[in-house]
Structures are given as C-alpha cells and as structure tokens.
C-alpha cells in the first residue's frame, strides 16, 4: 500500500511539473519576442541614431559634442551586434521548418536574413534570383539542396514574423553602417595614425568591430586577432580546397593589400596587422595627433613589400678547376677502387657508327697467356658440381 501511495504522489508531482513547464514556456516565448525588438524601441537608440544622422549631414564640422557621441556609438555598435545575433537565432528557429539545411550553407546573419526574405515561402527555389547576395557556388548548392529538402511551407502567422525579423535585422545593419560612416568622418581626430596606414573606412570598421572599448580594445588586441577582424567563415559547400585562400578580415580592403602581388599577400597582411596594432596603441594614448608616425609605418610597409619583390642575388659561379687534395694511403686506395679498368679502356677505343673488329678479342688473348704463364690451376682445384 505504501508503494502504491508513493507512486500515486509521484505521478501527481510529475503532472504538476509538466503543467509548470507548460506555463514557463508560455511565459518565456513572449519574452524572447519582445527582446528581439527591444533595442529599436529604446529612446537611447533613437537619440544616438538621430545625432549620428545630423553629424553625417555636417561633414567636416568639429563640434566638441562629437567626442561624447563617439563614446556612445562605441557602446551602441556592440548592442547592435548582439541584437542582430538574437534576431538571427529567432529567424533561424522559425525558418528551420521550411528549409532546415539553409543555416549550414549560409553562416552570416545578414546574408541569412537577405536569403530568407528573397526565398520567402516559395516551394520551388529555382525561379528565385539570388545573384548578388551569395557566391555562385553557394547559390548552386542551395538550389540543389532545396530540391531534396524535407521542409514544408510555413504557416501564415509564422511566416509574417519571420519576414518581420529579417526586416529588423536589415534595419539594424543599416544603422550600424551609419555608425561606421560617422566614425569614418571623424577618423582624422580619433585615430590619425591608424587611418594613415589602412585608410579611414577600414580604420572605422576595425574600431567598431573591436568591441565596446573602441580604440582602446583594438590597441589591446594582438596582431593575429586584428588580422581576422571582419573575416567571414569560409563555406566551401563540398567544393575543392585548391582555390581556398587564407582568412583575412577588413585588412584586405586596404590599398596596400590590393596592390600587393598574390604570392606576397599573406606576408603583407601580417605586416599590415602588426603595424596597425602599433598605430592603434599610439592613437589610444594620443601619442601623435598629427599622424606622422602612421605615415612612417606606411612607408616602412611599402619599402618592405618592394624589397620582397626584388629578384634574389644570383649565386657566385664556382671555379671549374678541380681543387687540390692531399695525398695519402686512404686517397690512393680510393682512386684504385674507382679507377677505370682495362676492359673499359679497350671498350672506349671503339668508335660509334664505324665498322671495326672488336678490341676485346686481343685483350682476352692476353689474359689467356697471362693465366697460362703464371697461374697454377692445380693449387686451386675446382669443386665438383653436384646435381640432384
């Protein structure tokens, strides 16, 4: 009886737990949906973006309020990145019912949102034009995979929420681009030395991507991490790795990298990352507001790349005359071992293409005479050959 009572109470507890989890799920799901649109509805986001838009209209202005706006934009750029990741997870969870293989083929959140919005709820993807959104190889793999996918069209309400999430992600990406444009317009003041090496546009992208600390975060990074800032994950989609290049981020957009020969691009990328890190450290402490140190770094980079492109010096031609060697018993024995034989000397006297008698006959006759004269065959009797 006690066992029956215990099992009865256990079943009641499990039912209560199931009911609690259902209520928890009902409570959590609305929180996730509201969290997705939390940043865009905040007054802080609206105020900062309005200031950024006004600052972009006044290009070249040196308003002292811009210094505080730079700090605010640093923090906002991090929040935008985090919000895009949250939206991407929400879109991926919903669209997984329609096209589950797409998330493994398209990794970047913004590219994923653009592709989802372009494909929509279509059953046949072949008529959909994805040109310009993805590389041609990935487009071909998506088309082939879509023909064999196990997904089904989304319900109307879920599809509307998915497209709404895509629009939010693309809107946040546009806001991030405006923040980058604002940084680019102020690079002469924020990081003059870094801008002298990689340019205003790339310097702004590096600072925004470095994290909440902005320039100070970039200055603390090692050169190997700076080289990968902004790098996208390579998805070969089953294709050959013969044309696979090394990973590189925003540094590949610099003029120095673009004008470097392909064989030297990897070395140039490492050199650019190292010098950019040094320039960011100089700018973080306001060591050279004029940017002359950055221009010196840029000149050093160009000189090194030019030196790499020069042809190596030819090796000195060695003397053709044989070197004098010491004599001795060891050398005499070695020369005897490798000396040319009499048989080879006679063979070398034959001329190619001219009929003549072989000179080996006389040599064999001479050997017979020598054997007959000085060799005693009785001293070395031959052993009989035993055959079975």
Residue pairs with C-beta under 8 A, 6 or more apart in sequence:
32 90
33 90
33 161
35 86
36 83
36 86
36 87
36 90
36 165
36 168
37 168
38 83
39 45
39 79
39 80
39 83
39 172
40 83
40 168
40 171
40 172
44 76
45 76
45 79
45 175
48 69
48 72
48 73
48 76
49 175
49 178
51 69
51 72
52 69
52 73
52 178
52 179
52 182
53 178
55 61
55 63
55 66
55 69
55 182
55 185
56 178
56 181
56 182
56 185
59 185
60 185
62 189
66 186
69 182
70 183
70 186
70 190
70 214
71 214
73 179
73 182
73 183
74 207
74 208
74 212
74 213
74 214
75 212
76 179
77 176
77 179
77 208
78 211
78 212
80 172
80 175
80 176
80 179
81 176
83 172
84 109
84 110
84 169
84 172
84 173
84 176
85 109
87 109
87 113
87 165
87 168
87 169
87 172
88 109
88 112
88 113
88 169
90 165
91 112
91 113
91 116
91 162
91 165
91 166
91 169
92 103
92 112
94 154
94 158
94 161
94 162
94 165
95 102
95 116
95 154
95 162
96 103
96 151
97 151
97 152
97 154
97 158
98 121
98 151
98 152
98 153
98 154
99 119
99 146
99 149
99 151
100 149
100 150
100 151
101 145
101 146
101 149
102 112
102 115
102 116
102 142
102 145
103 112
105 138
105 141
105 142
105 145
105 235
105 237
106 112
106 115
106 134
106 138
106 142
106 235
107 232
107 233
107 235
108 232
108 233
109 169
110 169
110 170
110 173
111 133
111 134
113 165
113 166
113 169
113 170
114 133
114 166
114 170
115 130
115 133
115 134
115 142
116 162
116 163
116 166
117 163
117 166
117 167
117 170
118 128
118 129
118 130
118 133
119 125
119 128
119 130
120 128
120 159
120 163
121 153
121 154
121 159
122 128
123 153
125 142
125 143
125 146
125 147
126 143
126 146
126 147
130 139
130 142
131 139
134 142
137 236
137 237
137 239
138 235
138 237
141 237
141 238
153 159
154 162
176 208
179 208
180 201
180 204
180 205
180 208
181 204
183 190
183 203
183 204
183 207
183 208
184 200
184 201
184 203
184 204
185 200
187 194
187 195
187 200
187 203
187 204
188 195
188 200
188 291
190 207
190 215
190 283
191 203
191 207
191 215
191 279
191 280
191 283
192 283
192 288
192 289
192 290
192 291
192 294
193 279
193 280
193 282
193 283
193 288
193 291
193 293
193 294
193 297
194 203
194 206
194 207
194 218
194 276
194 279
194 280
194 283
194 294
195 203
195 291
195 294
196 279
196 291
196 294
196 295
196 297
196 298
197 203
197 254
197 256
197 272
197 275
197 276
197 279
197 294
197 297
197 298
197 301
198 206
198 250
198 251
198 254
198 256
198 272
198 276
199 253
199 254
199 255
201 253
202 250
202 251
202 253
202 254
205 229
205 230
205 250
205 253
206 218
206 226
206 229
206 230
206 250
206 276
206 280
207 214
207 215
207 218
208 214
209 229
209 230
209 249
209 250
210 217
210 218
210 221
210 229
211 217
213 220
215 280
215 283
215 284
216 284
218 226
218 277
218 280
218 284
219 277
219 280
219 281
219 283
219 284
221 229
221 277
222 277
223 270
223 273
223 274
223 276
223 277
224 273
226 251
226 273
226 276
226 277
226 280
227 248
227 249
227 251
227 269
227 270
227 272
227 273
228 247
228 248
228 249
229 249
229 250
229 251
230 249
230 250
231 247
231 248
231 249
234 244
234 247
236 244
246 266
246 269
248 257
248 269
251 257
251 269
251 272
251 273
251 276
252 258
252 269
254 272
256 268
256 272
256 298
256 301
256 302
256 305
257 265
257 268
257 269
257 272
260 268
260 305
261 309
264 305
264 308
264 309
267 308
268 301
268 305
271 301
271 304
271 305
272 301
275 297
275 298
275 300
275 301
278 297
279 293
279 294
279 297
282 288
282 293
282 294
287 293
288 294
325 331
342 363
343 360
343 363
346 359
346 360
346 363
347 359
347 360
349 359
350 356
350 358
350 359
